């Protein structure tokens, strides 16, 4: 699982999209209190797949 702020997600959307699909990584976009959104491959929800590597939490500062 990766967490990034809204600005980073907007500026690097293609990269995060590719990471979600290629690595089955869940990307959390932090926007504000109770306003987070998630980018994830439909393969995760459809097939119940989980990433094969350890979960990593990364929070980018503004």
N, CA, C and O atoms as a GROMACS GRO file, in nm:
protein
  248
    1UNK      N    1   0.085  -0.116   0.000
    1UNK     CA    2   0.000   0.000   0.000
    1UNK      C    3   0.090   0.124   0.000
    1UNK      O    4   0.188   0.130   0.074
    2UNK      N    5   0.056   0.219  -0.083
    2UNK     CA    6   0.131   0.343  -0.094
    2UNK      C    7   0.036   0.461  -0.074
    2UNK      O    8  -0.075   0.461  -0.127
    3UNK      N    9   0.078   0.559   0.004
    3UNK     CA   10  -0.003   0.680   0.024
    3UNK      C   11   0.072   0.799  -0.032
    3UNK      O   12   0.190   0.818  -0.004
    4UNK      N   13   0.004   0.879  -0.113
    4UNK     CA   14   0.063   0.999  -0.172
    4UNK      C   15  -0.035   1.114  -0.157
    4UNK      O   16  -0.155   1.093  -0.145
    5UNK      N   17   0.018   1.235  -0.158
    5UNK     CA   18  -0.074   1.349  -0.148
    5UNK      C   19  -0.135   1.377  -0.286
    5UNK      O   20  -0.090   1.325  -0.388
    6UNK      N   21  -0.238   1.459  -0.286
    6UNK     CA   22  -0.315   1.486  -0.407
    6UNK      C   23  -0.227   1.545  -0.518
    6UNK      O   24  -0.239   1.506  -0.634
    7UNK      N   25  -0.141   1.639  -0.483
    7UNK     CA   26  -0.055   1.704  -0.584
    7UNK      C   27   0.036   1.603  -0.651
    7UNK      O   28   0.051   1.605  -0.774
    8UNK      N   29   0.099   1.514  -0.573
    8UNK     CA   30   0.186   1.412  -0.632
    8UNK      C   31   0.107   1.317  -0.721
    8UNK      O   32   0.153   1.278  -0.828
    9UNK      N   33  -0.013   1.278  -0.675
    9UNK     CA   34  -0.096   1.188  -0.755
    9UNK      C   35  -0.136   1.253  -0.888
    9UNK      O   36  -0.135   1.188  -0.992
   10UNK      N   37  -0.169   1.381  -0.884
   10UNK     CA   38  -0.208   1.452  -1.004
   10UNK      C   39  -0.090   1.466  -1.101
   10UNK      O   40  -0.106   1.445  -1.221
   11UNK      N   41   0.027   1.500  -1.048
   11UNK     CA   42   0.145   1.520  -1.132
   11UNK      C   43   0.203   1.391  -1.187
   11UNK      O   44   0.269   1.392  -1.290
   12UNK      N   45   0.179   1.279  -1.119
   12UNK     CA   46   0.237   1.150  -1.158
   12UNK      C   47   0.131   1.042  -1.178
   12UNK      O   48   0.156   0.925  -1.152
   13UNK      N   49   0.014   1.082  -1.224
   13UNK     CA   50  -0.098   0.988  -1.233
   13UNK      C   51  -0.065   0.864  -1.317
   13UNK      O   52  -0.096   0.752  -1.277
   14UNK      N   53  -0.003   0.884  -1.432
   14UNK     CA   54   0.027   0.769  -1.518
   14UNK      C   55   0.118   0.669  -1.448
   14UNK      O   56   0.097   0.548  -1.459
   15UNK      N   57   0.217   0.719  -1.377
   15UNK     CA   58   0.308   0.630  -1.304
   15UNK      C   59   0.237   0.552  -1.195
   15UNK      O   60   0.259   0.432  -1.180
   16UNK      N   61   0.151   0.620  -1.118
   16UNK     CA   62   0.077   0.552  -1.012
   16UNK      C   63  -0.024   0.453  -1.070
   16UNK      O   64  -0.045   0.345  -1.015
   17UNK      N   65  -0.086   0.491  -1.181
   17UNK     CA   66  -0.180   0.401  -1.248
   17UNK      C   67  -0.109   0.274  -1.293
   17UNK      O   68  -0.159   0.164  -1.272
   18UNK      N   69   0.008   0.290  -1.354
   18UNK     CA   70   0.084   0.174  -1.401
   18UNK      C   71   0.129   0.087  -1.284
   18UNK      O   72   0.126  -0.036  -1.294
   19UNK      N   73   0.171   0.149  -1.175
   19UNK     CA   74   0.212   0.074  -1.056
   19UNK      C   75   0.095  -0.007  -1.000
   19UNK      O   76   0.113  -0.122  -0.960
   20UNK      N   77  -0.022   0.052  -0.996
   20UNK     CA   78  -0.140  -0.018  -0.944
   20UNK      C   79  -0.172  -0.141  -1.029
   20UNK      O   80  -0.204  -0.247  -0.975
   21UNK      N   81  -0.162  -0.127  -1.160
   21UNK     CA   82  -0.196  -0.238  -1.249
   21UNK      C   83  -0.084  -0.342  -1.253
   21UNK      O   84  -0.110  -0.462  -1.240
   22UNK      N   85   0.038  -0.298  -1.272
   22UNK     CA   86   0.152  -0.389  -1.290
   22UNK      C   87   0.186  -0.465  -1.162
   22UNK      O   88   0.213  -0.585  -1.166
   23UNK      N   89   0.186  -0.394  -1.047
   23UNK     CA   90   0.231  -0.453  -0.922
   23UNK      C   91   0.118  -0.488  -0.826
   23UNK      O   92   0.142  -0.530  -0.713
   24UNK      N   93  -0.007  -0.470  -0.870
   24UNK     CA   94  -0.123  -0.490  -0.783
   24UNK      C   95  -0.109  -0.408  -0.655
   24UNK      O   96  -0.143  -0.454  -0.546
   25UNK      N   97  -0.057  -0.287  -0.671
   25UNK     CA   98  -0.035  -0.196  -0.558
   25UNK      C   99  -0.159  -0.110  -0.538
   25UNK      O  100  -0.219  -0.062  -0.635
   26UNK      N  101  -0.198  -0.091  -0.413
   26UNK     CA  102  -0.308  -0.001  -0.380
   26UNK      C  103  -0.249   0.135  -0.348
   26UNK      O  104  -0.162   0.146  -0.262
   27UNK      N  105  -0.296   0.240  -0.415
   27UNK     CA  106  -0.247   0.376  -0.396
   27UNK      C  107  -0.355   0.455  -0.324
   27UNK      O  108  -0.468   0.466  -0.373
   28UNK      N  109  -0.322   0.510  -0.208
   28UNK     CA  110  -0.415   0.596  -0.135
   28UNK      C  111  -0.376   0.740  -0.162
   28UNK      O  112  -0.262   0.780  -0.138
   29UNK      N  113  -0.469   0.819  -0.211
   29UNK     CA  114  -0.446   0.961  -0.238
   29UNK      C  115  -0.505   1.038  -0.121
   29UNK      O  116  -0.626   1.039  -0.099
   30UNK      N  117  -0.416   1.104  -0.045
   30UNK     CA  118  -0.460   1.181   0.072
   30UNK      C  119  -0.498   1.321   0.027
   30UNK      O  120  -0.421   1.389  -0.041
   31UNK      N  121  -0.619   1.365   0.067
   31UNK     CA  122  -0.668   1.496   0.026
   31UNK      C  123  -0.701   1.585   0.144
   31UNK      O  124  -0.689   1.707   0.134
   32UNK      N  125  -0.742   1.531   0.250
   32UNK     CA  126  -0.783   1.608   0.367
   32UNK      C  127  -0.854   1.517   0.464
   32UNK      O  128  -0.867   1.397   0.438
   33UNK      N  129  -0.900   1.571   0.573
   33UNK     CA  130  -0.969   1.486   0.671
   33UNK      C  131  -1.089   1.414   0.608
   33UNK      O  132  -1.182   1.476   0.556
   34UNK      N  133  -1.084   1.282   0.613
   34UNK     CA  134  -1.193   1.197   0.563
   34UNK      C  135  -1.224   1.216   0.415
   34UNK      O  136  -1.338   1.197   0.373
   35UNK      N  137  -1.124   1.254   0.335
   35UNK     CA  138  -1.145   1.275   0.191
   35UNK      C  139  -1.048   1.196   0.106
   35UNK      O  140  -1.025   1.232  -0.010
   36UNK      N  141  -0.991   1.089   0.158
   36UNK     CA  142  -0.896   1.009   0.082
   36UNK      C  143  -0.968   0.929  -0.026
   36UNK      O  144  -1.086   0.894  -0.012
   37UNK      N  145  -0.895   0.900  -0.134
   37UNK     CA  146  -0.946   0.815  -0.241
   37UNK      C  147  -0.843   0.706  -0.268
   37UNK      O  148  -0.728   0.716  -0.225
   38UNK      N  149  -0.885   0.601  -0.338
   38UNK     CA  150  -0.797   0.487  -0.364
   38UNK      C  151  -0.788   0.461  -0.513
   38UNK      O  152  -0.888   0.465  -0.585
   39UNK      N  153  -0.666   0.433  -0.560
   39UNK     CA  154  -0.643   0.387  -0.697
   39UNK      C  155  -0.598   0.242  -0.685
   39UNK      O  156  -0.500   0.213  -0.616
   40UNK      N  157  -0.670   0.152  -0.752
   40UNK     CA  158  -0.628   0.012  -0.749
   40UNK      C  159  -0.670  -0.057  -0.878
   40UNK      O  160  -0.764  -0.015  -0.945
   41UNK      N  161  -0.599  -0.162  -0.911
   41UNK     CA  162  -0.631  -0.240  -1.029
   41UNK      C  163  -0.763  -0.312  -1.010
   41UNK      O  164  -0.792  -0.360  -0.901
   42UNK      N  165  -0.843  -0.320  -1.115
   42UNK     CA  166  -0.967  -0.395  -1.102
   42UNK      C  167  -0.938  -0.544  -1.086
   42UNK      O  168  -1.025  -0.619  -1.043
   43UNK      N  169  -0.816  -0.587  -1.119
   43UNK     CA  170  -0.777  -0.726  -1.097
   43UNK      C  171  -0.775  -0.762  -0.949
   43UNK      O  172  -0.798  -0.878  -0.914
   44UNK      N  173  -0.748  -0.665  -0.863
   44UNK     CA  174  -0.748  -0.690  -0.719
   44UNK      C  175  -0.890  -0.717  -0.672
   44UNK      O  176  -0.914  -0.815  -0.603
   45UNK      N  177  -0.984  -0.630  -0.708
   45UNK     CA  178  -1.121  -0.646  -0.659
   45UNK      C  179  -1.194  -0.760  -0.730
   45UNK      O  180  -1.273  -0.832  -0.669
   46UNK      N  181  -1.167  -0.777  -0.857
   46UNK     CA  182  -1.237  -0.880  -0.935
   46UNK      C  183  -1.190  -1.020  -0.899
   46UNK      O  184  -1.271  -1.112  -0.888
   47UNK      N  185  -1.059  -1.037  -0.882
   47UNK     CA  186  -1.003  -1.170  -0.858
   47UNK      C  187  -0.963  -1.192  -0.714
   47UNK      O  188  -0.920  -1.302  -0.677
   48UNK      N  189  -0.976  -1.089  -0.631
   48UNK     CA  190  -0.935  -1.103  -0.492
   48UNK      C  191  -0.785  -1.116  -0.476
   48UNK      O  192  -0.738  -1.171  -0.376
   49UNK      N  193  -0.710  -1.067  -0.573
   49UNK     CA  194  -0.564  -1.078  -0.568
   49UNK      C  195  -0.506  -0.981  -0.467
   49UNK      O  196  -0.563  -0.875  -0.440
   50UNK      N  197  -0.394  -1.018  -0.412
   50UNK     CA  198  -0.321  -0.930  -0.322
   50UNK      C  199  -0.178  -0.919  -0.372
   50UNK      O  200  -0.130  -1.009  -0.441
   51UNK      N  201  -0.108  -0.811  -0.338
   51UNK     CA  202   0.030  -0.798  -0.383
   51UNK      C  203   0.116  -0.914  -0.333
   51UNK      O  204   0.091  -0.967  -0.225
   52UNK      N  205   0.213  -0.953  -0.410
   52UNK     CA  206   0.300  -1.065  -0.373
   52UNK      C  207   0.418  -1.021  -0.287
   52UNK      O  208   0.485  -1.105  -0.227
   53UNK      N  209   0.444  -0.893  -0.280
   53UNK     CA  210   0.554  -0.845  -0.197
   53UNK      C  211   0.498  -0.779  -0.072
   53UNK      O  212   0.378  -0.757  -0.061
   54UNK      N  213   0.587  -0.746   0.020
   54UNK     CA  214   0.543  -0.684   0.145
   54UNK      C  215   0.475  -0.550   0.119
   54UNK      O  216   0.514  -0.477   0.028
   55UNK      N  217   0.374  -0.519   0.199
   55UNK     CA  218   0.310  -0.389   0.190
   55UNK      C  219   0.406  -0.282   0.237
   55UNK      O  220   0.478  -0.301   0.335
   56UNK      N  221   0.408  -0.170   0.166
   56UNK     CA  222   0.495  -0.059   0.202
   56UNK      C  223   0.409   0.065   0.213
   56UNK      O  224   0.327   0.093   0.126
   57UNK      N  225   0.427   0.141   0.320
   57UNK     CA  226   0.353   0.264   0.339
   57UNK      C  227   0.448   0.381   0.315
   57UNK      O  228   0.554   0.389   0.378
   58UNK      N  229   0.410   0.470   0.226
   58UNK     CA  230   0.491   0.586   0.196
   58UNK      C  231   0.400   0.707   0.193
   58UNK      O  232   0.298   0.706   0.123
   59UNK      N  233   0.434   0.810   0.266
   59UNK     CA  234   0.352   0.931   0.267
   59UNK      C  235   0.439   1.047   0.220
   59UNK      O  236   0.536   1.084   0.287
   60UNK      N  237   0.405   1.104   0.106
   60UNK     CA  238   0.482   1.217   0.053
   60UNK      C  239   0.432   1.346   0.116
   60UNK      O  240   0.311   1.369   0.126
   61UNK      N  241   0.524   1.429   0.157
   61UNK     CA  242   0.488   1.559   0.216
   61UNK      C  243   0.459   1.659   0.106
   61UNK      O  244   0.512   1.648  -0.005
   62UNK      N  245   0.376   1.757   0.137
   62UNK     CA  246   0.346   1.863   0.038
   62UNK      C  247   0.467   1.943   0.003
   62UNK      O  248   0.459   2.036  -0.078
   0.00000   0.00000   0.00000
